[in-house]
């Protein structure tokens, strides 16, 4: 899928002060809240804050989440939504340690890690949710073949890795990607990045989902190795390599990272391009749960509810160009140019997300043989 610069610039123009104000307009006084939400509000006010650990939300999204959450539920200005961002592996590692120690610095965890969530739910590590909004996403989560385990774990959002490249860099002027074969052409030697799958559940599960679909990942690694790639983990530094022409192609990045960089420098809309893979786009649902023993349980449960509402979805969809599972959801205009029309693409999941973790050691070792 190509994203014309004129469309991207038009999307940026839609992000006005008025739009942001509308996003944070309170519905609290209008009586539109459910009994479950109303029950949690007073407890959240007393707790005064909530901390969400996650690998995804940018600073801008986190700030907008703080404002929109408080406005939606009539929480005081002194209330604070703290969004702590780490890599997927580091996010899970920290929460595992806190569960083991029984001492919590975070209240809720949002990350793609079905194995962790399933095991932690069995350990009794999560509080039970009484959600009025989960029903609006549950059907699409099941249709997309994603993991959830209500009443302890719900899945409000997903993303998918796409190829991103810079046409202003030497040799990239007429480049395009519609297939994995395109990102390992030998003309790309010295221009590629190999995502470090040893540090990421999402990269590893992308590999496993491709393998389960019949795609030959070993051949992909062999061909990628011939392009002499740099190894990098996080999407932000990889995007900077693309922008600087240090490595003008990243085969696995996020469309939202393009959006965020165009916001900072509008001219990038003319040179940053995104594609897709005919072999299939792996959808990576992000689960969320509230930790039993956390300091702010009411606020955390209320935050889960908010992320399942349209107003909450608008915050993360517009901020990160990712996907909500809400039925009949229409994304904000600003995000639309960065989102694939999923009805037109082959979407890949896995039959068993939980036990996929048993294959991590093997597939990571196969990648490491080439790139370590």
C-alpha positions as CSV (number, residue, x, y, z in Angstrom):
1,X,0.0,0.0,0.0
2,X,1.4,3.4,-1.0
3,X,0.8,6.5,1.1
4,X,1.0,9.7,-1.1
5,X,2.6,12.6,0.5
6,X,-0.4,14.8,-0.3
7,X,-2.6,12.5,1.7
8,X,-0.2,12.4,4.7
9,X,0.1,16.2,4.7
10,X,-3.7,16.5,4.6
11,X,-4.0,14.1,7.6
12,X,-1.5,16.3,9.6
13,X,-3.6,19.3,8.8
14,X,-6.6,17.6,10.4
15,X,-4.8,17.6,13.8
16,X,-5.9,21.0,15.0
17,X,-6.2,22.5,18.5
18,X,-10.0,22.1,18.1
19,X,-9.7,18.4,17.3
20,X,-7.5,17.8,20.4
21,X,-10.0,19.8,22.5
22,X,-12.9,17.7,21.2
23,X,-10.9,14.6,22.0
24,X,-10.7,15.6,25.7
25,X,-14.3,16.9,26.1
26,X,-15.8,15.3,29.2
27,X,-18.8,13.0,28.9
28,X,-18.9,12.6,32.7
29,X,-21.6,15.1,33.3
30,X,-23.7,13.8,30.5
31,X,-24.5,10.6,32.4
32,X,-23.2,8.4,29.6
33,X,-21.1,6.2,31.8
34,X,-21.9,2.6,32.7
35,X,-22.6,1.4,36.2
36,X,-19.2,-0.4,36.2
37,X,-17.4,2.9,35.3
38,X,-19.4,4.9,37.9
39,X,-18.5,2.4,40.6
40,X,-14.7,2.8,39.9
41,X,-14.5,6.6,39.7
42,X,-14.6,7.4,43.4
43,X,-11.9,4.8,44.1
44,X,-9.8,6.2,41.3
45,X,-10.1,9.7,42.6
46,X,-8.9,8.6,46.0
47,X,-6.0,6.7,44.5
48,X,-4.9,9.8,42.6
49,X,-2.9,8.1,39.8
50,X,-2.4,5.0,37.7
51,X,0.7,3.6,36.1
52,X,0.6,1.6,32.9
53,X,3.7,-0.2,31.6
54,X,3.7,-0.8,27.9
55,X,6.1,-0.9,24.9
56,X,4.1,1.2,22.5
57,X,2.7,4.6,23.5
58,X,4.8,7.6,22.5
59,X,5.1,10.6,24.8
60,X,2.5,12.5,22.8
61,X,0.0,9.6,23.0
62,X,0.7,9.2,26.8
63,X,0.0,12.9,27.4
64,X,-3.2,12.8,25.4
65,X,-4.2,9.7,27.2
66,X,-3.8,11.4,30.5
67,X,-5.9,14.4,29.4
68,X,-8.6,12.4,27.7
69,X,-9.0,9.9,30.6
70,X,-9.4,12.6,33.2
71,X,-11.9,14.5,31.0
72,X,-13.9,11.4,30.2
73,X,-14.4,10.4,33.8
74,X,-14.4,13.8,35.5
75,X,-11.2,13.2,37.4
76,X,-9.3,16.1,39.0
77,X,-6.4,17.9,37.3
78,X,-4.2,16.5,40.0
79,X,-4.8,12.9,38.8
80,X,-2.0,11.5,36.7
81,X,-1.8,8.7,34.2
82,X,1.8,7.5,34.1
83,X,2.8,5.6,31.0
84,X,6.0,3.7,31.5
85,X,7.4,2.5,28.1
86,X,9.9,-0.3,27.7
87,X,10.6,-3.0,25.1
88,X,8.2,-6.0,24.9
89,X,10.6,-8.3,26.7
90,X,11.7,-5.7,29.3
91,X,8.0,-4.9,30.0
92,X,7.2,-8.5,30.7
93,X,10.4,-9.1,32.7
94,X,9.7,-6.2,35.0
95,X,6.1,-7.3,35.8
96,X,7.2,-10.9,36.3
97,X,9.7,-9.6,38.9
98,X,7.1,-7.5,40.6
99,X,4.7,-10.4,40.7
100,X,7.3,-12.6,42.2
101,X,8.4,-10.1,44.8
102,X,4.8,-9.0,45.6
103,X,5.8,-5.4,45.4
104,X,4.4,-3.3,42.6
105,X,5.5,0.0,41.0
106,X,3.0,-0.5,38.1
107,X,-0.8,-1.1,38.2
108,X,-1.5,-2.5,34.7
109,X,0.4,-4.1,31.9
110,X,-0.3,-3.7,28.2
111,X,1.9,-5.7,25.8
112,X,1.8,-8.5,23.2
113,X,2.6,-11.6,25.2
114,X,-0.1,-14.3,25.2
115,X,2.1,-16.8,27.0
116,X,2.8,-14.4,29.9
117,X,-0.8,-13.4,30.3
118,X,-2.1,-16.9,30.2
119,X,0.4,-18.1,32.8
120,X,0.0,-15.1,35.0
121,X,-3.8,-15.5,35.0
122,X,-3.3,-19.1,36.1
123,X,-1.0,-17.9,38.9
124,X,-3.8,-15.6,40.1
125,X,-1.7,-12.5,39.4
126,X,-4.5,-10.4,37.9
127,X,-7.6,-8.8,39.3
128,X,-10.9,-9.9,37.9
129,X,-12.5,-7.3,35.5
130,X,-16.2,-6.4,35.3
131,X,-16.1,-4.8,31.9
132,X,-19.1,-3.2,30.3
133,X,-17.1,-2.4,27.1
134,X,-15.3,-5.7,26.4
135,X,-18.3,-7.0,24.5
136,X,-17.7,-4.3,21.8
137,X,-14.3,-5.8,21.0
138,X,-14.6,-9.4,21.8
139,X,-16.1,-10.6,18.6
140,X,-13.5,-9.0,16.4
141,X,-10.7,-10.3,18.7
142,X,-12.0,-13.8,18.1
143,X,-12.4,-13.3,14.4
144,X,-8.8,-12.0,14.1
145,X,-7.6,-15.1,15.9
146,X,-6.1,-13.1,18.8
147,X,-5.6,-14.2,22.4
148,X,-7.7,-13.0,25.4
149,X,-8.8,-14.5,28.7
150,X,-11.7,-12.5,30.1
151,X,-12.4,-11.6,33.0
152,X,-8.7,-11.3,33.6
153,X,-7.2,-10.4,30.3
154,X,-8.7,-8.3,27.4
155,X,-7.2,-7.3,24.1
156,X,-8.0,-3.7,23.1
157,X,-5.6,-3.1,20.2
158,X,-3.2,-4.5,17.6
159,X,-0.5,-3.5,15.2
160,X,1.4,-5.1,12.3
161,X,4.9,-4.7,11.1
162,X,5.3,-3.1,7.6
163,X,8.2,-2.2,5.4
164,X,9.3,1.4,5.6
165,X,11.9,3.1,3.3
166,X,13.2,6.5,2.2
167,X,13.1,7.3,-1.5
168,X,15.4,10.2,-1.1
169,X,18.4,7.9,-0.4
170,X,20.7,6.8,-3.2
171,X,19.4,3.9,-5.1
172,X,15.9,4.0,-3.5
173,X,14.2,6.4,-5.9
174,X,12.0,3.8,-7.6
175,X,11.9,1.2,-4.8
176,X,8.7,-0.5,-3.8
177,X,7.6,-3.4,-1.5
178,X,4.8,-5.8,-2.1
179,X,6.5,-9.0,-1.1
180,X,9.3,-10.3,1.2
181,X,11.3,-10.9,-1.9
182,X,11.5,-7.2,-2.5
183,X,13.3,-6.5,0.9
184,X,16.2,-8.9,0.2
185,X,17.1,-7.9,-3.3
186,X,20.9,-7.8,-3.6
187,X,20.8,-4.2,-4.8
188,X,20.0,-3.4,-1.2
189,X,23.4,-4.5,0.2
190,X,24.4,-2.1,2.9
191,X,20.9,-0.6,3.1
192,X,18.9,-3.0,5.3
193,X,18.2,-3.7,9.0
194,X,17.6,-7.0,10.7
195,X,15.2,-6.7,13.6
196,X,16.6,-8.3,16.7
197,X,14.1,-11.0,17.4
198,X,15.9,-12.2,20.5
199,X,14.7,-9.1,22.4
200,X,11.1,-9.0,21.2
201,X,8.0,-11.2,21.6
202,X,6.3,-9.4,18.7
203,X,9.2,-10.0,16.2
204,X,9.4,-13.6,17.3
205,X,5.7,-14.2,17.0
206,X,5.8,-12.6,13.6
207,X,8.3,-15.2,12.5
208,X,6.3,-18.0,14.0
209,X,3.1,-16.9,12.3
210,X,4.8,-16.6,9.0
211,X,6.3,-20.1,9.4
212,X,2.9,-21.5,10.4
213,X,1.4,-20.1,7.2
214,X,4.0,-22.0,5.2
215,X,6.5,-19.2,4.5
216,X,10.2,-20.2,4.4
217,X,11.7,-17.9,7.1
218,X,15.1,-19.7,6.9
219,X,15.4,-18.7,3.3
220,X,14.5,-15.1,4.2
221,X,17.2,-15.0,6.8
222,X,19.8,-16.3,4.3
223,X,18.8,-13.8,1.7
224,X,18.7,-10.9,4.2
225,X,22.2,-11.9,5.5
226,X,23.6,-11.3,2.0
227,X,22.5,-7.7,2.2
228,X,24.8,-7.1,5.1
229,X,22.2,-5.7,7.5
230,X,22.6,-3.7,10.7
231,X,21.0,-5.4,13.7
232,X,18.7,-3.2,15.7
233,X,15.8,-3.7,18.2
234,X,13.5,-0.8,18.8
235,X,11.4,0.8,16.0
236,X,12.4,4.4,16.8
237,X,16.1,4.1,16.2
238,X,15.4,2.0,13.2
239,X,13.3,4.8,11.8
240,X,16.0,7.3,12.4
241,X,18.4,5.1,10.4
242,X,15.9,5.1,7.6
243,X,15.4,8.9,7.8
244,X,19.2,9.6,7.8
245,X,19.9,7.2,5.0
246,X,22.2,5.2,7.2
247,X,19.9,2.3,6.4
248,X,17.2,3.4,4.1
249,X,15.0,0.3,4.4
250,X,13.5,-1.4,7.5
251,X,11.4,-4.4,6.6
252,X,9.6,-4.4,10.0
253,X,8.6,-1.0,11.4
254,X,5.3,0.7,12.3
255,X,3.3,3.1,10.2
256,X,2.7,5.1,13.4
257,X,6.5,5.8,13.6
258,X,6.3,7.4,10.2
259,X,3.3,9.5,11.2
260,X,5.1,10.7,14.4
261,X,8.2,11.7,12.5
262,X,6.2,13.5,9.8
263,X,4.6,15.5,12.6
264,X,8.0,16.7,13.7
265,X,9.2,17.4,10.1
266,X,6.5,17.7,7.5
267,X,8.9,17.4,4.5
268,X,9.4,13.7,5.5
269,X,6.0,13.0,4.0
270,X,7.5,13.4,0.6
271,X,10.2,10.7,1.1
272,X,9.1,8.1,3.7
273,X,7.1,5.3,2.1
274,X,5.3,2.3,3.5
275,X,4.4,-1.0,1.9
276,X,2.9,-4.4,2.8
277,X,3.5,-8.1,2.2
278,X,1.4,-10.3,-0.1
279,X,2.5,-13.3,1.9
280,X,0.5,-11.9,4.8
281,X,0.4,-9.3,7.5
282,X,0.8,-10.7,11.0
283,X,-1.7,-9.1,13.4
284,X,-0.2,-8.7,16.9
285,X,-2.9,-8.1,19.5
286,X,-1.8,-6.4,22.7
287,X,-3.3,-7.7,25.9
288,X,-4.0,-5.7,29.1
289,X,-4.6,-6.8,32.7
290,X,-4.6,-5.2,36.2
291,X,-2.1,-6.6,38.7
292,X,-3.4,-8.0,41.9
293,X,-1.7,-6.1,44.8
294,X,-1.2,-3.0,42.7
295,X,-1.4,0.4,44.5
296,X,-4.2,1.8,42.3
297,X,-6.6,-1.0,41.4
298,X,-9.7,1.1,40.8
299,X,-7.9,3.5,38.5
300,X,-6.3,0.7,36.6
301,X,-9.6,-1.1,36.0
302,X,-11.1,2.2,34.9
303,X,-8.2,2.8,32.5
304,X,-8.8,-0.7,31.0
305,X,-12.4,0.3,30.5
306,X,-11.4,3.6,28.8
307,X,-9.1,1.9,26.3
308,X,-12.1,-0.3,25.3
309,X,-14.3,2.8,24.6
310,X,-14.5,4.7,21.3
311,X,-13.0,7.7,23.1
312,X,-10.0,5.7,24.4
313,X,-9.5,4.0,21.0
314,X,-9.4,7.4,19.3
315,X,-6.5,8.3,21.5
316,X,-4.2,5.4,20.6
317,X,-5.4,5.0,17.0
318,X,-4.8,8.6,16.2
319,X,-1.6,8.7,18.3
320,X,0.1,5.5,17.0
321,X,-1.8,4.5,13.8
322,X,-2.6,1.1,15.2
323,X,-5.9,-0.9,15.2
324,X,-8.8,-1.0,17.6
325,X,-10.9,-4.2,17.7
326,X,-14.1,-2.3,18.5
327,X,-17.1,-3.3,16.2
328,X,-18.0,-0.8,13.6
329,X,-15.2,1.5,14.6
330,X,-14.2,4.4,12.4
331,X,-10.6,5.7,13.0
332,X,-9.9,9.4,13.3
333,X,-9.3,11.1,9.9
334,X,-5.7,11.9,10.9
335,X,-4.8,8.2,11.3
336,X,-6.6,6.8,8.2
337,X,-3.8,7.4,5.7
338,X,-1.5,5.3,7.9
339,X,-3.9,2.3,8.4
340,X,-4.3,-0.6,6.1
341,X,-7.8,-1.5,5.0
342,X,-7.5,-4.9,6.6
343,X,-10.3,-6.3,4.5
344,X,-8.0,-6.1,1.5
345,X,-5.0,-8.0,3.0
346,X,-4.2,-11.5,4.0
347,X,-4.1,-11.4,7.7
348,X,-2.1,-14.0,9.7
349,X,-2.5,-15.1,13.3
350,X,-1.6,-18.4,15.0
351,X,-3.5,-21.4,16.1
352,X,-2.0,-21.4,19.6
353,X,-0.4,-18.1,20.7
354,X,0.2,-19.4,24.2
355,X,2.3,-22.4,23.4
356,X,4.2,-20.5,20.6
357,X,6.6,-19.5,23.3
358,X,7.9,-23.0,23.4
359,X,9.4,-22.4,19.9
360,X,11.1,-19.1,20.8
361,X,14.5,-20.7,21.6
362,X,14.7,-22.5,18.3
363,X,13.7,-19.7,16.0
364,X,15.8,-17.2,17.9
365,X,18.8,-19.5,17.6
366,X,18.2,-19.8,13.9
367,X,18.2,-16.0,13.5
368,X,21.3,-15.7,15.7
369,X,23.3,-18.1,13.6
370,X,23.0,-15.5,10.8
371,X,23.2,-12.2,12.6
372,X,25.2,-12.7,15.8
